[in-house]
Amino acid sequence: MTDPSKPQPAQEELNPFINAQRQLDIVAEAMEMDPAVRQMLRWPRRELIVHFPVQRDSGAVEIITGYRVQHNVARGPSKGGIRYHPGATLDEVRALSMWMTWKCALVNIPFGGAKGAVVCDPKLLSIHELERLTRRYTTEIILLIGPDHDIPAPDMNTNPQTMAWIMDTYSMHKGYTVPAVVTGKPLAIGGSEGRLEATGRGVMIVARDAAAEIGMSIEGASVVIQGFGNVGSNAAIEAHAMGARVIAVEDLAGAVYNREGIDIPVLLNYAREEGSVRGFPGAEPLPAADLLTLPCDILIPAAMENQITVPIAGRVNARLIVEAANGPVTPAADEILQNRGIPVVPDILANAGGVVVSYFEWVQDLQAFFWKPEEVDDRLCQIMSSSYADVSQTARKHQCSLRHAAYRIGVGRVAEASQLRGIYP
């Protein structure tokens, strides 16, 4: 029985927006930020909640809830993905939009942060129901989006086809084709080479640079990846191509493990055919609860937020963590990892490859001039590597974690833009 006379440990905070605000407050205090600017940055600029009807294939009508949040536009139009998930909440979308603001500023592209979500389970919807839902949601948020205002992109459970429907719906309302209203589109309608792979590729670019800094070669390094969607699977492809050994992966249905390394191209084909990595004959099954604590060189959480919590942080057995997901490590767990000497490459840097190539796509659409795959890859690599170098240098200068250093750069650039623009009227 708990002794009420003794001080009890504080309950770990799992609300992503509260955690996002806490991250901002920590760096704002360290930077001695103007209190007025700090208050401006703690809250989203605009939030839209919509409730709209969608007709199911059966003829039944269901009311669906959606969100679009714009956090900050001091450095340019807002930018951010749209996710379809049954557990999506307003606070989650607020946090994601805030993290997107810092991310864009950190890699120094001229966007602010935004995010959108629709509360639904896409696995329970037909392709026709998904199209109707997407078009109706687009119509509901059309007063906010636009190539000069707010540019959506794919996120969890959305894809290039989703973006094609959004672009077409927006264009029908405008009366002419507007490719730059979204990024992550199919190539046939203005998408960019390399966009689909960009987030996972960027994860491994910074993983390679971070590994080198602690004296670890990426070639032969053991890698564990939680999440095998677009980001996780492409990170696995890049890791495999770099010569790393991907020893374990997990998706929603299960996890698989092979100490000698999994043949990633074969696993990808298997997952496409079977719908999951579970049962893959080239590896043994692994309890999902054990994945994050497997001994490995590099741990890549690429699933959801709040995956590495306080109880797990004390048992993590990796030399380096690279956050491919948004907010996978809670602030309390992050402190434990820092005290244990396990470096964490933060999400606002590690998974920025997607928004970097989204920026490339937006530029190409506006100019109606498209780049070759090599140009996209070279520019992505240059931005990700130089951004990591900036963060690493800042961490050494201030004797702080990579996360704190990344926030000092990203938040600092947004704060400077906000102060220069002032308050209107």
Secondary structure, DSSP 8 states (H G I E B T S, - for coil): ---TTS---------HHHHHHHHHHHHHHHHT--HHHHHHHHS-SEEEEEEEEEE-TTS-EEEEEEEEEE---TTSSEEEEEEE-TT--HHHHHHHHHHHHHHHHHTT-S-EEEEEEE-S-GGGS-HHHHHHHHHHHHHHHTTT-BTTTEEEEE-TT--HHHHHHHHHHHHHHHTS--GGG-SS--GGGT--TTHHHHHHHHHHHHHHHHHHHTT--STT-EEEEE--SHHHHHHHHHHHHTT-EEEEEEETTEEEE-TT---HHHHHHHHHHHSSSTT-TTSEEE-HHHHTTS-EEEEEE-S-SS-B-HHHHTT--EEEEE--SSS-B-HHHHHHHHHTT--EE-HHHHTTHHHHHHHHHHHHHHHT----HHHHHHHHHHHHHHHHHHHHHHHHHHT--HHHHHHHHHHHHHHHHHHHH----
